[in-house]
Amino acid sequence: MGVKRSFETLIEDFREDARLRVAQTNAVSRHLRRIFTATKAFKHPVLADHDWRHWGSSCLNSTFKEHVQMSNSHFTTHYRKQNYRRLTGTIVSGRVFAAWFRDRKPQPWVHRQCYRANPRIASGEHTPDVPYSWQTIGEMKADSLDIPHCIFQMYNYADPEEPLHRSEVLPIVGFMRWRLNRFNYINHRTFPVLVVSIFRSQARILQAYHDGEYLRISKSKFIDFTENCRENYELFVRWIYSIPCGDTQAPLAIKGEELSQRSYEQIDKGFRHLARQAEAYHERKKIKE
């Protein structure tokens, strides 16, 4: 009886925390939706600084050169440099990926869709009314629900320009918003995104997260891949297979929105489902004993 009561108390504590989490992430979701709608309607390929300030967002330039955790970074790389005889992305990718197993380190990433909206409006545009076509590829997410991070690559069929592009913002915001609305990630409040953004023969790395008040995006400078440079291949592959880090469960520094009755009902429904699963697990355990 005491164990059952303790379990019920634990579930109730989780439920209260989930209500606070949903109140905060609802506010973030609403902000991301406004950014997505405004960016979608934007007719120019690049975004100016005043657009970011107006939308409550910030964009910072970063080097992304060092293989250490950067300030406010939710991804980090740490693999030792190696000598590669063939300087191709595929070979370098295979060597770095193999380092997971050689160093006996756990591999958190699986090549699986991390954005399953229907329709997938944040995964590409190919119509005549947009500045240029673009599409996301190579989506990866962690195999564990303890890690809400996601990574993807994208092709931008346009020439590179230094300011952040409309096509880069749309998938970042779309992927992030879809993921924070999943009940599977109810323990998390921050949903980091890492992007390898490719413009013809050049590419750069983007990191993004929402701190509850602002959408924060950091971008590297463009790297030119017309030159067969080992360091450039290695840098990008190390970031593609980066290590998720950072506290994604900490409460955000915002009050959050008042929850509707429907939100309370959805949270309660989710926790009733979890309680049934836990009870069934304990029953199976008793039978085995």
N, C-alpha and C positions, 0 to 999 in steps of 0.2 A: 504493500500500500504506500509505504514511504517512497519507494523507487518510482512508482507511478506518479505520485504527487510531485516528486522532484522533476520528473520528465515534463509534466504539465506546466510547471513553473518555468522550466527552461523554454518550452515552446512559447509561452506567453511573453517572456522576455525577448525572444527572437521576433515575435509579432510586433511588439512595441518598437523595436529597432527598425523593423521593416517599414513601419508606418512613417517614421522619421525619414528613412532613406527615400521612400517614394515621394514624400512631400518635397524633398530637396531635388531629386532627379526629375520630378515633373516640371519644376521651374527651369532646370537645365534643358530638358527636352523641348519646352516651349521656346526657349531662346534659340536653340539649334534650328528649330523649325522656321523661325523668323529669318535666321541667317540663310538657310537653304532657299526659302522662297525669294528673298531679295537677290541672292546670287543667281538663282535660276533665271530671274527676269533681267539680269544684267546683260547688256548687249556687247560690251567690250571684253576682249580676251583677258586683260589684266586688271587687277584691283588696286586703286590708289589708297594711300594712307588714310585719307579722310573717310573713305568707305568703311575701313576697319573700325575707326573710332566711332562712326555713326552706328555700326552694328554691335558695338560692345565687344570687340575682339582686338587681339594684338598679334603682330608678326615680327619675329626677331631673326636676325642673321646669325648663324652659328657656323663654326668651322667643321664640326663632326669629324675632325681628324684624329683626335686622340682616342685610343681604345680604353677609355675609362668612363665612368659615369659622369655626365655633365650636370650642371645645376638645373634643377627642375626636369631632368630627363627621366623617362620611365622605361628606357631601354639602355643597355650598355653592352659593349663587346670586350672580349678579353683574350682572344686566341693569339698565341705566339705567331710571329711572322715565319713564313716558310719560303723556300726557294722553289719557284715553279719554272719548268723548262718550256712549257707551252702556255702562252699568255692569252687564254680564252676564258670567257666568263663561265663556260660549262666546266672546264677543268678546275678552275679555282673554286667554283661552287662545290664540286665534288670533294675536293681536298678539305675545305673548311668544314663541310657537313660531316665528313668522316672523323673530324677531330672530336666530335661529340663522343664517339665510341672509343676512339683511341685513348682519350683522357678519362674515360669512364664517367662522363658527366651526363646527367639526365637530359633528354631531348624534349623540350616542352612543346615544340611546334608540330602541327600536322597540316598537310596541304588539304584544306577543307574550306568550304565557303564560310566566311564569317559575317556575311550579310545576306539574309534570306527573304528580304522584302519581296512582295509580289504585287505589282511589277517592280523590277529592280531599277528604279529610276535614278539611283545614285551610282550605277555601275557603268554608265556610258551615255553618249549622245551621238547620233549619226544623222540628224535631220538638217535640211538646208537653212533653218532659221537660227542656228547656233554659230558662233564664230569659227569653230572647227570641230572635227570629230575627235572623240577620245574614248578610252575604255579601260576598265580595270582588269588585271590578270593576276595570277599567282597568289590568290588569297591564302593566308595562313592564320590559324588561331591555335591557342593552347589546347592540349588534350584534357586539361583539368579546368573545372569551373572556378578554381581558386585563382586563376589568371584571366582577367578580362581583356588583356591586350590583344591587338590584332595587327597584322602586317599585310600589305598588298603592294603590287607594282601597278603602274599605269602607263599606257601609251598616249601621248598627246601629239596629234598629227598637226604640228605647228612648229614654228621656229621658237627657240628659247628666248625668254625675256626675264630679266632679274626680278621684277615684282611678282608677287604671288598671283597665280592664274585662277580665273574663274573655274576652270576644269579641275584644278587641284582642291579647291575648297568644297565643291559639291560632293565628291565621294567621301572626303574626311568627315564632313558633317552628317551625311546620310548614313554611313557605316556606324559612326559613334552613336547617333540617336537611336538607330534600330537596336543596337546592342544594349544600351542602358535601359531600354524598355522591356527587356526579357526578364521574366521572373527567375530564370535559372541563375542569373547574376544578382540576386537580391542582396547579397552581402556586400556588393561593391557600389561605390559612388563615383569613382573616376574610371574612365574608359580610354586609355591611351591608344593612339593610332600611329603607326610608322609607315611611311610611304616612300617607295623608290619611284620618282617621277621622271619619266623618260621623254625627251623631246628630240626626235630624230637621233643624231649621233651624240647628244649630250644628255646628262641626267643629274639629278640632285636628290637629296634626302630630306624628307619632311618629318617632323614629329609634332603631334598635336594632342591636347587634352583640354578639358574644361574644368576650371577650378571652382565652379559654382557661380561665378560672376562674369568671367571672361573666357572666351575661347582662345587658347594660347597655341600658336603655331610657330615653330622654329624651322628655318630652312637653311640648307647649306648653299654654298656657291655651286654653279654648274661645273661639272667635270666633263671634259671632251674625250670621248672614246675613239676618235679617229686615230689617235696615237695608241699603239699597243703597249700600254704602260702597266706593269705588274701591280704597282701600288694602287692604281685606280681601281682595277678589278678587285683586288684584295679588300680594299676599303668598303666597297659596296656589298660584296658578298658577306663580309663580317657583320655589316649592319642588317642584311636580310636575315641572317641567322643569329641575331642579337639575343641578349638575355633580358627577359622582362623583369623590371624592378620597380621600386616605389610603393608607397602605401596607397592602395586603391580603396581601402575600406574605411578610412578616416572620414568622419562627418565633414561636410562642406561648411564653409564659413558663411552660410546664408540661412535664413529662417525657413525657407521653403513655402510651398503653397498649401492652403487649407485643402484637405482631401475631401472629395465628394463621397457620397454614400456608395456609389458604384466602386470607387477605389477601395474603400474599406471592405466591401463584399469580395472583391477580387483577391485582396490580400488574405482574408479569412479563408477563402476557397483554396488558395495555394497552400496555406499552412495546414488545413484539414487534410489535404492530399499528402503532405509531408508526414503528418501524424499517422495516417493510415499506413504509409510505407514503413515507418519506424515500428509500428505495432506489429505489422506482418513479419518484419525482420525478427523481432524478439520472439514471436510465436514459433517461427521456423527454428530459431536457435534452441528453444525449449524442447521441441520435438527431437532434435538431434541429440540433445543431452539425455 
